[in-house]
Amino acid sequence: MFTKTILKLFIFNSIFKNSCLCSKNKNKTNIVRVFIVTFANSKSQTTMIQELKITNFLSFKEEVTFSFEATKDTTFEDYQIVEVAPGVRLLRFAMIYGANASGKSNLLYAIQFLRDFWFDVKKNINDETETVPFKLDKATPTQPSVFSLKFYVEGVKYWYYLELDEHKVINEKLYFYNSVQPTLLFDRGVESNISVVNFNSSVVKISSVAKEEINIKCLPNMSFFAARNQVNVLLPRIDAARDWMKQQTLPVIAPKTNMFEFAEEEIQKNKKLKSYILEFIKEADFNITAIDTRIEKQNIPPEFIDVFLKSEKISEDQKEQLRTDNSLTNIRTDFEHTVINDRGVEKYIISEGLQSDGTRQITGLEAGIFTALQKDALLIVDEIEASLHPQLVFYVLKNFLEQKGNRAQLLITTHYDPLLNEVDELFRKDSVWFTEKNQAGATELYSLVEFSGLNRISSLQKAYRQGRFGAIPQINL
């Protein structure tokens, strides 16, 4: 029991490392507005996702397309849409509805798969690629998974293509757009079961030595980018896409992701984040008026040191500290609660272990959102309503969307259908997507704007519950 407790104290969730409603109080409103302006003024070039196509991955059998591209509708044009190129308008937000097991989370994990695969250096040529083809068909398990991703980096459009099976990459390409037509940067294929990478010599300048080294390191079961990262060479156009992949696509926040530990670490070293979260929590009426984080050192009994040293969940830096002085460091967080009672105003210090799940959840979630806002990154949240009151979910989304001038993108899944009644009040119609399983067990993905007569529907929530848009459980009540 002691060992498990100590492990729980010191295992940090490093998933995000390397990396507003108006208040009745006018002074508080001004603080929030100034903070929003700080985000907006710190941005440079446009970096956003445009479109993702998926084929034969998890519950997606046939090709499906998810897009952040906006329709011609100008609703909330000034802060929910970014024009990344002349005539190309991209959304900052999208939400996906669907029944349980309909595949909505699988769209999020397709992006997570790409993010992991790009930089996973395989140690053994026989390791699997970890793609998971559609399993509810006799043919698809032996067919490749296919991903096609279009995105903008510093205003330049890129197109990434990946085709792979469970054992090897069949084809991997990267293009950029200098004009209407794409220009190839590299093309990676297979010849005699060996990966071969070819570069477009007209736009990519690379020595024969560096090219050979990349080819040697590019095992058939890993991405070009994992191999390229091991070679000391400059490839500016390719590296711009690589840096976006690594720095501006953040890991998925799942319902069980312990984001609070990430928040603790970041608050301890980032005063702006601490101010942001504290202001958010104050506005959200948690009675919390201060947050204190500090690093504490704890000595580990000699009989448990070997247990820690063998644990894969303890970082190498922590293990080195353990070898040096038989101790580990832990971050402790306390919250100051201010209450009003018959004695007047009183303040109490409560440790993080006694905080509600909602307080811990919102602290971690907002730490992730802050990171996305600062980096102009894509943040993905699965079932955003987990442990949160419905009004708090609304507040979180409103606060994100009202960060004017920001290019961060937020993609969520949710079962909370009252948000549909906020379409045209807070959300755009083209921000709403649905997933539904067909009779073959495959996921179909489609947008709200594919339905006609939306302006004649008085309640989108009611229409959704009545099955107008599908994507609900087929239950006879």
N, C-alpha and C positions, 0 to 999 in steps of 0.2 A: 504493500500500500504506500509506504514511504517513497519507494522508488517511483511509482506512478505519479505521485503528487509532485515530486521534484521535477520529473520530466515535463509535466503539464506546466510547471512554472517557467521552465527555461526553453521550451520548444517554441520558437517564434514562427509565425506565419509570414514568410518573406515573399508572398505571392506578388506584391507590388514593388519590390525593391528595384533599384537602378532607375531607379526612377525618382422670387422672395415676396413673400406677402408683405404688404405695407403695414407697419406697426402703428398703433394708436399714438405711440410716443414719437413725436416728430424728430427728436434727436436720434432715436434708434433708426428711423427711416433714413436719415442722412448718412449714418454710418454704413448701412447696407449699400446705399447708392455709390458712395465713394469707393467701396470695396469692389463693386461691379465695374466701375470705371478703371480701376487698377488692372483687373483682368483684361479688359478690352484694349487698353493702351499698350499692353506688354506683348501683343501679337505681331507677327511678321507675315510671312507668306502663307498661302492657303494650303492646308494639308488635310484631306478628307477622303473617306470611302464613297465611291459612287455606286458600285454594283457588285454582287456576288452571285455566281451561278454554281450549283452543286448537282452532281449526278452520281448515283450509286454509292451513297455514303449514309450509314446508319439507316434511318427510315425513309430517306430520299432515294427512290428508285429511278424515276425519270428525271430529266433536268428540271430544276426549279430556279427561279430568279428572285432574289431580294434586291430592292433598289432604294437608295436614299434620294433618287432624283425626284424633284418636285414637279407637280403639275403646273399649269398656267395660273392656277388660283393664287391670288396675291394676299390671302389672309395671313396675318402675322409676318409679312414679308421682311420687316425691318430687323427681326431678331430670331426668327426660326429658319431662315433661309440664307445661304451664303452663295454668292455668284463666284464660282471658282474659275470660270473662264467665260468669255462672251457667250451668253445664251445657255450656259450650264448652271443650273440652280440646284443646290443640294440641301437636303434637310439636316437639321441638327438632332432630330429626335424621331424615333419610331417605336411603336409598341405592338406586341404580337399576342393575340388571343387564340385559345384553342382548348379543346377538352384534354383531360389527363391522357397521356400516352399518345397524343396526336402528332407529336414531333416538333413542337415549338422550341423546346430546349435544344433539340438537335441542330437547329440552325445556329444557335449560339455556340455549340460545341464544334461545329464545323469551322468556325472562325478560330476557336481555341486550338483545334487540331493543327490548323495552318501555322499559328503562332508558335506552337511547340515544335512542329516538324521542321520549320525553317532553320532552327539553330540547335537541333539535337544531333550531336556528333556521335555517330555509331562507333562502338569499339570493335564490333564483330561484323563481318560481312554477312553472316547468317541471321543477324537480328532482324525482326520484322519491322516494317515501316509503321505499323500500328494503325493503319487505316482499317475501317470496318465497313465492308460492302453491305448492301441490302441483303438480308438473310432469308426473307420470306419468298424466295423464288429459286428454282433449281439452277437457273443460268447465272444470275448476278453474282454469286459468291466467287466465281472464277473470272469475272470481268473487272476492269479497272474502275477506280473512283476517279472522278474528274472535278477539278475546281478551276474556276475562272474568276479573277478578281480585278476590278478596275478601280483605280484610286488616283488622287492628286497629291503630289509632293512639291511644295514651293511653287504652286501654280502649274506644274507640268503633269500631264496625264500619263499614267502607266497602266499596262495590262500584263498581269501575271497569269500564266497557265500551268497547271500541274495535272499530270495523269500518272497514276500509280496503282499497283496492286499490293497485296499484303507482304510481298517480298522485295519489290524493286520499283524504282521510278522508271516509267516508260518514256515520258517526255516532260520536260520542264522548260519554260520559255519566259523571257521578260522582254516586253516592248515598251517604247515610249513614243509619244506623239509630238512630232515636230510640225505636223500638218494634219490634214484630215485622215490620212492613212498612217497606220502604226509603223514604226521603225524598229526592227529587231535589234536587241542588245546581245542576248546569248540564246543558244538553243542547245539543250542537253538531251541526248538520247541514249540508246543502248545498242552496242555492236558486239556481238559474240559474248553476251552477258556481262559486258564491261561498259561502264558509263563513259560517254564521250561528250565533252563540252566544247562547243564551237562559239567563237565570238564574231560579231560583225565588225570587221577590221576598219570599216569606214567611220565608225563612231566610237569604238572601244579600242584604245591603245594599250596593248599588253605585250610584254616580251614573251618570247617562245619559252623561256625558262619558267616564268610565272604561270603561263598557260599549262605547261606540263605538270607543274606542281599542283595546281588546282585539279587537274584531271586525275592525278595519282591519289589525292586525298578525297575525291568525290566518289565514295563507295556507292554502289547501286541502290542501297536502301536508305540514303539520306539526301537532304536537299543540297542544291548547289551552294546556297548561302552558308550552310554549316561548313562546307569545304573552303569556300572563299574566305571565311573568317580566320582560317588557319594559315593564310598566305599573306605575307607582308608586301602588299602591292596596292596602288591607288587606282580605283576604278570609279571615278566621280559619279557618273550617271547611274551606274548599278548600285553604288554605295548609298546614294540618296534614297533609293527604294529600300535598301537593306536597313538603313537607319530608321526609316518610318516603320518598317515591320517590327523592329526591336523596341523602339521607344514610344511609339504612338498607337500601338494596339495593346491595350491593357488586358490582363487575365480576366476571365469570367468570374463575376461574384455570384456564387450559388447560395441557396438558402442556408447551407451549413458551413459556408466559408467564414472563418473566424477573422473578420476584418478589424475587430477591436484591437488585436495585438499589433496589426499594421499601423492603426491609428496611434497607439501608444508610442511606438517607435518614432513615427513621423512628427507627432506633437512635441516630443522631447527635443527635437533638433530644428523644428520649423515654426517660428513664432507666428508667421502669417497663417499657417494652417490652424494653430491653436486659436487665434483670434477669429478665424472664419467659423470654426466649429462652435466656439463659445457663443458667438453672435447668433448662429443658427439655432442652437439649443435654447437660448434666451427667447428668441422669437417664437419657438415652438412650444413655449410654456412648460418647461421641465422643472422650473424652480431652481435651476442650476446657475450659479453666478460666478463660478471660478473652476478651473481645472488645473491640477498640479501633477506633473509627472516628474519622476526622478529615478535615477539608476541606483539600485541597491546591490550590494555584494553579499553572496551567501556561501559560506564554507560547506563543502561536500564531504561527508564522512568517508574515510578511506575505503571502507568495504563496498561503496557504491561507485567509486571512480571508474572501475573497469566497465561497469554497465553503461555509463555515459560515453566512454571512449569508443565502445562498440556500436553505439546508436547512430544510425544514418540520419536521424532527425536533429542531431546536434551539429552546428557548423564547425568547420575546421578551426576558425578563430576561437570559438568557445572551447574546443578540445585543447588547443594550445594553451589557453588560459588555465584550463583544468590541470594540465601537466605541470604548469609553472608554479601555481600557488594553491592548487586543490580547491578552487572556487569557481563560481559562475556568477554572472551578473544578470539581474532581472530588472525590468522596468515596473515601477509601482505607480499607480494612478489613483488620485483621490479627487472627489468632486465636492465642491462647496455648495450646499443647499441653503437657500435663504427662505425663511418662512415668517409668516405674520400670525401671531397668536395673541392671547389676552395680556401677555407681557410686552408685546410690541414686536419689533423686528429682531429675529435671531438667526444666527448662522451655525450650520453644523457640517462637519467634515465626514463624508461617507466614502469608504473605499470602493473601488470598482467592482469588487466581488459581491457587493450588496446592491449594486445597481440592477435595474430591471433589464430584461432581455431587449426591450424596446430602446432603452438608453444606449446600451452597448451596440445594438444594431445600427441605430441612427448615427452614432459617433463613427463607426467603421465605414458605413455607406458614404457619409459626407466626406470622409478622408479620401475615399476613392474618387468621388465627384470632384473634389478640390484638385486632385492630381490630374484628372482629365482636363479640367479647365485650364490649369497652368501649362499643360503640355500640348493643348489642342489635340487631344487624343480621343480614341474610341473607347468608351467604357460600356461593358455589357453586364446587365444584371438580370439574373433568372429569378422569377417570382419576387418582384420588388416589394410586394406587400407583406412578406414574411416578417412576423413579429412587430408590424407597424400598424397603427390605427389608420383607417381609410383617409381621414383628413390630413394625417401626417404624410401619407403617400402623395396626396394632392400637393401639399406644401413643398415636398422635395422636388417634384417635377416642375412646379411653377418657379421655384427658385432657380433651377437649372436653366429653364427656358428664358428667363428674364435677364440672363447674363448677356446683354447686348454687345455685339461686336465679337463675340467669342465663336471659335470654330470647332470646339469640342463636340463630339457626337455621342449620344446616349441611346442604346438599344436595350429594350426591356421585354420580358414576358410577364404576363399578369393574368390572374383570374378575376380581378376586381373590375367588374363591368360597369359600375357607376361612372367610371372615367369616360365612357362612351358618350355620356350626356354633356361632357365638357368639350366635345368636338365643336369647333367654331367659337367656343368661348375661351379655351386655352390651347386646344390641339387642332391641328389641321386634319382634314379627311385623309390626305395621302400619307399621314403618319401611322395609320391603323392597318394592321395586317392580321391575317388569320391562317391557321393551319388546321387541316382536317385529314383524317385517315380515310382512304377509299377502300373498296371491298377487297382489293389485293393487299391491303395492309400497308400501303405506301402513303407517304405524306404529300399532300397537295398544299401549296403555298400561294396565297392570293391577297390582293389589297382591297380595302373598303371601296376605293374609287372605281373598281371594276363593276360595281352594282349601279344600276340606273335609279333615278327617282329619289336620291338621298335627301334632296331639299324638301321633299314632301313628307318625310318621316318626322313626326313630332318628337319621338324618343328613340334614339339609336340603341339605348340600353334595352328598352322593351322589345324592339325589333330583333335584337340579337338573341334575347331569351326566348323569343317565339320561333327561332330557327331561321330567320330571314337570311342570315349570312352564313349559316352552317356553323362549323367549329364549336359545337356544343355536344355534351354527352347524349347519346340516343337512349333515353330512359323513359319508360312508360310510368308516369306518376299517377 
